[in-house]
């Protein structure tokens, strides 16, 4: 299957299974955070949209652990940047229907929680096809060390993701059941 076919199939499965209220394994995330030696405690995430893994409870727990949060804002030319955000802050809806922070304070994350549609054993991912995260990760890695962690439900795993030179492999993937190591 090509990326488009995989995307269509998994999005349909995700929509059907979303009501099962599955949760990402937060303990796996905490273990990764403890293991990685990153000084700056800024975690970039995403506000859940289109039946994605719910990150709101994760954000609340991370704030209790004194992590700073940032969320993306989509920019022109398929670019995005991350801006300071707290679970108590309001959001605004962008042109894609995705909630974004109101803040204009750029907060580049050291740890990035990445949404995905599908993934494989090699920590390759398929997103929605715009390449926003691949471009952002490549740009940020030129400036500093970052850890990328994909969040997904176990049923989003596929045998093999077709990879191109534009795709960025994630460091970890955490699901509702298991953690895939780097």
LUMKEKOL-959673 format. One line per field, with one value per residue: residue number from 1; residue in one letter; x, z, y of N, C-alpha, C in turn. Coordinates in pm, whole numbers, plus 50000, padded with zeros to 5 digits. Example, Ala and Ser with C-alpha at 12.3 -4.5 7.8 and 13.67 -1.06 7.14 Angstrom:
seq <- 1; 2
type <- A; S
n.x <- 51319; 51285
n.z <- 50780; 50708
n.y <- 49431; 49775
ca.x <- 51230; 51367
ca.z <- 50780; 50714
ca.y <- 49550; 49894
c.x <- 51320; 51290
c.z <- 50780; 50787
c.y <- 49670; 50003
This chain:
seq <- 1; 2; 3; 4; 5; 6; 7; 8; 9; 10; 11; 12; 13; 14; 15; 16; 17; 18; 19; 20; 21; 22; 23; 24; 25; 26; 27; 28; 29; 30; 31; 32; 33; 34; 35; 36; 37; 38; 39; 40; 41; 42; 43; 44; 45; 46; 47; 48; 49; 50; 51; 52; 53; 54; 55; 56; 57; 58; 59; 60; 61; 62; 63; 64; 65; 66; 67; 68; 69; 70; 71; 72; 73; 74; 75; 76; 77; 78; 79; 80; 81; 82; 83; 84; 85; 86; 87; 88; 89; 90; 91; 92; 93; 94; 95; 96; 97; 98; 99; 100; 101; 102; 103; 104; 105; 106; 107; 108; 109; 110; 111; 112; 113; 114; 115; 116; 117; 118; 119; 120; 121; 122; 123; 124; 125; 126; 127; 128; 129; 130; 131; 132; 133; 134; 135; 136; 137; 138; 139; 140; 141; 142; 143; 144; 145; 146; 147; 148; 149; 150; 151; 152; 153; 154; 155; 156; 157; 158; 159; 160; 161; 162; 163; 164; 165; 166; 167; 168; 169; 170; 171; 172; 173; 174; 175; 176; 177; 178; 179; 180; 181; 182
type <- X; X; X; X; X; X; X; X; X; X; X; X; X; X; X; X; X; X; X; X; X; X; X; X; X; X; X; X; X; X; X; X; X; X; X; X; X; X; X; X; X; X; X; X; X; X; X; X; X; X; X; X; X; X; X; X; X; X; X; X; X; X; X; X; X; X; X; X; X; X; X; X; X; X; X; X; X; X; X; X; X; X; X; X; X; X; X; X; X; X; X; X; X; X; X; X; X; X; X; X; X; X; X; X; X; X; X; X; X; X; X; X; X; X; X; X; X; X; X; X; X; X; X; X; X; X; X; X; X; X; X; X; X; X; X; X; X; X; X; X; X; X; X; X; X; X; X; X; X; X; X; X; X; X; X; X; X; X; X; X; X; X; X; X; X; X; X; X; X; X; X; X; X; X; X; X; X; X; X; X; X; X
n.x <- 50083; 50041; 50131; 49902; 49690; 49733; 49699; 49426; 49299; 49381; 49291; 49017; 48984; 49076; 48882; 48658; 48740; 48786; 48602; 48648; 48799; 49079; 49397; 49711; 50020; 50130; 50333; 50537; 50614; 50714; 50936; 51099; 51146; 51291; 51517; 51637; 51878; 51815; 51835; 51664; 51331; 51112; 50831; 50699; 50385; 50070; 49740; 49469; 49299; 49070; 49025; 49267; 49520; 49445; 49586; 49550; 49520; 49775; 49927; 49841; 49945; 50218; 50262; 50231; 50463; 50640; 50709; 50740; 50504; 50441; 50263; 50188; 50164; 50028; 50190; 50246; 50335; 50357; 50481; 50558; 50557; 50639; 50461; 50445; 50236; 49976; 49773; 49569; 49534; 49355; 49253; 49267; 49086; 49235; 49267; 49247; 49082; 49196; 49280; 49486; 49753; 49710; 49916; 50209; 50464; 50742; 50835; 51060; 51060; 51237; 51173; 50954; 50625; 50469; 50203; 50045; 49933; 49979; 50223; 50537; 50748; 51003; 50988; 50900; 50670; 50340; 50180; 49931; 49996; 50095; 50353; 50436; 50542; 50772; 50931; 50956; 51089; 51334; 51437; 51460; 51640; 51877; 51951; 51954; 51966; 51698; 51432; 51215; 50889; 50647; 50293; 50044; 49770; 49774; 49657; 49718; 49950; 50138; 50264; 50478; 50600; 50612; 50902; 51043; 51300; 51229; 51106; 51109; 51247; 51117; 51228; 51114; 50811; 50509; 50240; 49904; 49961; 50235; 50591; 50803; 51140; 51434
n.z <- 50000; 49932; 50081; 50090; 50070; 50304; 50495; 50455; 50524; 50796; 50923; 50904; 51064; 51306; 51364; 51406; 51632; 51826; 52029; 52228; 52430; 52487; 52646; 52630; 52732; 53002; 53189; 53036; 52889; 53096; 53176; 52948; 52951; 53189; 53125; 52913; 52875; 52888; 52939; 52921; 52997; 52810; 52647; 52343; 52203; 52076; 52011; 52050; 51763; 51513; 51599; 51716; 51947; 52279; 52426; 52636; 52913; 52950; 52915; 53143; 53350; 53291; 53336; 53612; 53677; 53638; 53372; 53090; 52843; 52490; 52193; 51844; 51582; 51268; 50980; 50683; 50367; 50440; 50690; 51043; 51385; 51734; 52022; 52345; 52590; 52820; 53001; 53106; 52944; 52689; 52356; 51997; 51693; 51399; 51036; 50945; 51120; 51355; 51697; 51826; 52014; 52166; 52237; 52152; 52208; 52121; 52182; 52153; 52148; 52338; 52363; 52166; 52119; 51888; 51659; 51479; 51198; 51115; 51191; 51191; 51280; 51264; 51355; 51173; 51039; 50930; 50860; 50814; 50559; 50485; 50560; 50767; 51030; 50968; 50831; 51035; 51241; 51112; 51072; 51337; 51446; 51332; 51488; 51758; 51997; 51993; 52119; 51971; 52002; 51911; 51938; 51959; 51893; 51948; 51737; 51516; 51408; 51134; 50891; 50719; 50649; 50363; 50285; 50221; 50115; 50250; 50484; 50842; 51082; 51393; 51740; 51946; 51992; 52154; 52266; 52356; 52465; 52433; 52417; 52166; 52112; 52055
n.y <- 49881; 50229; 50552; 50717; 50533; 50382; 50586; 50656; 50414; 50370; 50604; 50568; 50337; 50442; 50635; 50472; 50328; 50519; 50584; 50401; 50496; 50479; 50511; 50678; 50533; 50673; 50628; 50515; 50738; 50903; 50749; 50773; 51048; 51072; 50925; 51062; 51308; 51603; 51941; 52169; 52204; 52196; 52095; 52021; 51982; 51865; 51973; 51759; 51634; 51536; 51267; 51196; 51074; 51153; 51426; 51598; 51521; 51420; 51654; 51799; 51640; 51660; 51931; 51935; 51809; 52006; 52076; 52290; 52385; 52379; 52460; 52402; 52652; 52690; 52810; 53011; 52856; 52584; 52574; 52572; 52684; 52664; 52767; 52918; 52770; 52682; 52449; 52591; 52807; 52991; 52889; 52936; 52875; 52759; 52802; 52544; 52424; 52350; 52374; 52637; 52796; 53120; 53278; 53471; 53409; 53247; 52916; 52694; 52348; 52094; 51840; 51664; 51585; 51395; 51388; 51120; 50926; 50666; 50408; 50223; 49936; 50044; 50298; 50483; 50722; 50814; 51109; 51357; 51426; 51675; 51735; 51900; 51841; 51689; 51880; 52074; 51933; 51866; 52126; 52218; 52032; 52110; 52318; 52237; 51963; 51742; 51538; 51315; 51199; 50985; 50962; 50721; 50494; 50142; 50000; 50149; 50073; 49955; 49717; 49808; 50129; 50328; 50504; 50826; 51061; 51289; 51222; 51193; 50988; 50884; 50915; 50768; 50575; 50584; 50395; 50299; 50061; 49973; 50066; 50180; 50150; 50359
ca.x <- 50000; 50113; 50100; 49765; 49603; 49751; 49637; 49280; 49259; 49402; 49200; 48885; 48993; 49091; 48750; 48571; 48788; 48811; 48510; 48692; 48862; 49211; 49489; 49855; 50089; 50203; 50455; 50640; 50662; 50796; 51064; 51179; 51186; 51396; 51636; 51701; 51950; 51789; 51823; 51548; 51211; 51004; 50773; 50606; 50282; 49966; 49605; 49408; 49211; 49042; 49035; 49405; 49540; 49416; 49706; 49514; 49557; 49922; 49975; 49815; 50042; 50351; 50269; 50252; 50604; 50714; 50748; 50673; 50440; 50422; 50180; 50221; 50079; 50058; 50228; 50242; 50434; 50366; 50573; 50495; 50642; 50574; 50440; 50417; 50096; 49945; 49639; 49472; 49527; 49258; 49303; 49184; 49078; 49299; 49194; 49230; 48992; 49279; 49307; 49623; 49769; 49697; 50046; 50306; 50596; 50794; 50900; 51106; 51070; 51350; 51105; 50839; 50522; 50431; 50085; 50066; 49820; 50026; 50366; 50586; 50849; 51124; 50951; 50860; 50532; 50263; 50091; 49820; 50047; 50145; 50496; 50464; 50630; 50902; 51006; 50987; 51191; 51463; 51482; 51499; 51758; 51995; 51981; 51976; 51925; 51560; 51381; 51082; 50810; 50516; 50184; 49950; 49704; 49842; 49597; 49769; 50075; 50131; 50383; 50587; 50568; 50701; 50979; 51111; 51408; 51171; 51049; 51195; 51221; 51101; 51314; 51030; 50666; 50438; 50099; 49825; 50007; 50380; 50684; 50901; 51267; 51524
ca.z <- 50000; 49936; 50200; 50082; 50100; 50447; 50568; 50445; 50598; 50940; 50971; 50918; 51182; 51425; 51391; 51459; 51763; 51915; 52143; 52328; 52538; 52518; 52695; 52607; 52851; 53056; 53256; 52932; 52860; 53209; 53169; 52842; 52997; 53291; 53061; 52824; 52950; 52827; 53046; 52903; 53019; 52723; 52568; 52239; 52182; 51980; 52066; 51976; 51654; 51418; 51667; 51758; 52088; 52364; 52495; 52741; 53045; 52949; 52940; 53284; 53432; 53264; 53407; 53754; 53688; 53609; 53233; 53016; 52725; 52373; 52087; 51714; 51499; 51127; 50909; 50537; 50302; 50513; 50803; 51173; 51498; 51860; 52108; 52486; 52618; 52943; 52991; 53152; 52844; 52581; 52223; 51886; 51586; 51276; 50911; 50927; 51225; 51464; 51802; 51839; 52125; 52136; 52270; 52046; 52263; 52062; 52278; 52079; 52240; 52339; 52349; 52080; 52107; 51748; 51619; 51360; 51150; 51114; 51219; 51177; 51379; 51251; 51405; 51064; 51060; 50829; 50917; 50725; 50424; 50459; 50590; 50867; 51137; 50911; 50807; 51161; 51310; 51042; 51099; 51478; 51472; 51288; 51593; 51889; 52014; 52038; 52126; 51909; 52055; 51847; 52021; 51872; 51944; 51896; 51610; 51407; 51360; 51008; 50867; 50666; 50597; 50255; 50331; 50122; 50174; 50329; 50607; 50959; 51174; 51532; 51838; 52021; 51972; 52270; 52237; 52473; 52517; 52433; 52376; 52065; 52148; 51949
ca.y <- 50000; 50355; 50632; 50765; 50420; 50353; 50697; 50643; 50294; 50387; 50710; 50506; 50250; 50528; 50695; 50365; 50284; 50633; 50583; 50303; 50573; 50424; 50614; 50659; 50486; 50788; 50580; 50501; 50873; 50947; 50676; 50834; 51181; 51055; 50868; 51159; 51412; 51732; 52040; 52255; 52123; 52244; 51987; 52060; 51880; 51901; 51964; 51648; 51673; 51427; 51137; 51169; 51040; 51268; 51473; 51694; 51466; 51413; 51790; 51835; 51567; 51717; 52060; 51903; 51771; 52130; 52094; 52397; 52330; 52464; 52403; 52462; 52736; 52670; 52932; 53000; 52768; 52457; 52589; 52592; 52715; 52628; 52882; 52891; 52738; 52610; 52389; 52693; 52913; 52972; 52857; 52984; 52776; 52807; 52779; 52400; 52376; 52297; 52473; 52686; 52891; 53262; 53337; 53501; 53378; 53123; 52824; 52576; 52234; 52000; 51712; 51690; 51481; 51405; 51311; 51039; 50847; 50527; 50391; 50086; 49894; 50126; 50432; 50571; 50761; 50885; 51210; 51390; 51443; 51809; 51743; 52004; 51793; 51652; 52003; 52139; 51853; 51886; 52262; 52230; 51949; 52184; 52416; 52177; 51825; 51723; 51402; 51307; 51088; 50972; 50909; 50650; 50374; 50023; 49957; 50233; 50014; 49881; 49636; 49889; 50263; 50369; 50620; 50909; 51141; 51398; 51168; 51189; 50878; 50929; 50850; 50675; 50579; 50532; 50365; 50264; 49932; 49948; 50171; 50139; 50216; 50405
c.x <- 50088; 50067; 49954; 49665; 49611; 49679; 49486; 49230; 49268; 49313; 49059; 48881; 48999; 48957; 48656; 48610; 48803; 48725; 48551; 48772; 48996; 49305; 49633; 49921; 50181; 50333; 50569; 50699; 50754; 50932; 51156; 51232; 51298; 51527; 51710; 51759; 51934; 51760; 51694; 51420; 51092; 50958; 50674; 50508; 50188; 49833; 49530; 49297; 49189; 49073; 49179; 49408; 49521; 49539; 49674; 49554; 49709; 49980; 49957; 49915; 50183; 50367; 50293; 50397; 50697; 50773; 50672; 50619; 50441; 50341; 50213; 50116; 50124; 50085; 50217; 50352; 50460; 50467; 50492; 50601; 50566; 50574; 50401; 50267; 50086; 49804; 49531; 49451; 49420; 49328; 49214; 49190; 49140; 49216; 49170; 49133; 49066; 49302; 49456; 49632; 49753; 49831; 50130; 50449; 50642; 50868; 50938; 51125; 51202; 51299; 50977; 50749; 50458; 50304; 50118; 49940; 49857; 50175; 50405; 50692; 50975; 51102; 50934; 50713; 50471; 50177; 49976; 49866; 50101; 50293; 50535; 50565; 50766; 50989; 51049; 51098; 51328; 51521; 51534; 51625; 51887; 52042; 52016; 51931; 51780; 51527; 51241; 51012; 50673; 50415; 50080; 49879; 49771; 49786; 49641; 49899; 50049; 50263; 50501; 50533; 50664; 50770; 51044; 51221; 51356; 51120; 51153; 51152; 51213; 51198; 51240; 50887; 50604; 50292; 50025; 49874; 50159; 50460; 50781; 51029; 51343; 51646
c.z <- 50000; 50058; 50203; 50119; 50249; 50530; 50571; 50531; 50750; 50997; 50993; 51044; 51309; 51463; 51455; 51602; 51867; 52042; 52254; 52441; 52582; 52555; 52660; 52739; 52905; 53124; 53157; 52897; 52971; 53208; 53063; 52888; 53100; 53227; 52974; 52906; 52879; 52938; 53037; 52909; 52940; 52635; 52469; 52216; 52072; 52051; 51985; 51881; 51567; 51476; 51702; 51905; 52172; 52445; 52616; 52880; 53059; 52981; 53086; 53377; 53414; 53334; 53556; 53780; 53649; 53468; 53176; 52888; 52611; 52270; 51955; 51662; 51356; 51063; 50759; 50489; 50382; 50627; 50932; 51276; 51624; 51954; 52248; 52506; 52751; 52928; 53038; 53047; 52738; 52449; 52119; 51774; 51459; 51152; 50882; 51029; 51345; 51568; 51812; 51957; 52076; 52153; 52145; 52092; 52207; 52171; 52201; 52175; 52229; 52325; 52272; 52074; 51971; 51720; 51497; 51324; 51155; 51143; 51198; 51284; 51376; 51294; 51292; 51085; 50932; 50905; 50820; 50583; 50392; 50485; 50694; 50971; 51084; 50889; 50938; 51235; 51245; 51073; 51242; 51509; 51423; 51397; 51726; 51889; 52061; 52037; 52067; 51955; 51988; 51945; 51930; 51950; 51879; 51762; 51491; 51348; 51233; 50986; 50820; 50610; 50482; 50295; 50213; 50192; 50262; 50466; 50719; 51050; 51316; 51623; 51916; 51969; 52095; 52229; 52369; 52535; 52530; 52395; 52275; 52089; 52027; 51944
c.y <- 50125; 50437; 50676; 50654; 50383; 50459; 50680; 50526; 50316; 50497; 50655; 50417; 50333; 50590; 50593; 50330; 50395; 50628; 50486; 50365; 50513; 50538; 50576; 50619; 50597; 50745; 50559; 50636; 50923; 50878; 50736; 50969; 51171; 51008; 50969; 51273; 51547; 51832; 52121; 52171; 52177; 52128; 52047; 51947; 51922; 51890; 51859; 51693; 51550; 51289; 51097; 51129; 51166; 51304; 51562; 51644; 51455; 51550; 51830; 51767; 51624; 51852; 52038; 51861; 51886; 52139; 52213; 52336; 52431; 52386; 52472; 52558; 52714; 52805; 52909; 52905; 52640; 52461; 52598; 52626; 52681; 52749; 52839; 52869; 52665; 52554; 52486; 52804; 52883; 52940; 52924; 52880; 52834; 52772; 52631; 52340; 52321; 52406; 52507; 52782; 53034; 53333; 53365; 53476; 53243; 53044; 52699; 52459; 52159; 51857; 51740; 51568; 51498; 51324; 51227; 50963; 50699; 50524; 50246; 50057; 49978; 50270; 50533; 50603; 50817; 50983; 51232; 51422; 51581; 51827; 51845; 51957; 51753; 51775; 52068; 52065; 51871; 52023; 52274; 52149; 52014; 52281; 52353; 52031; 51822; 51574; 51403; 51181; 51088; 50913; 50846; 50541; 50254; 49978; 50043; 50178; 49934; 49809; 49722; 50021; 50292; 50500; 50692; 50988; 51254; 51352; 51162; 51074; 50933; 50855; 50742; 50683; 50514; 50510; 50343; 50134; 49920; 50072; 50110; 50219; 50265; 50319
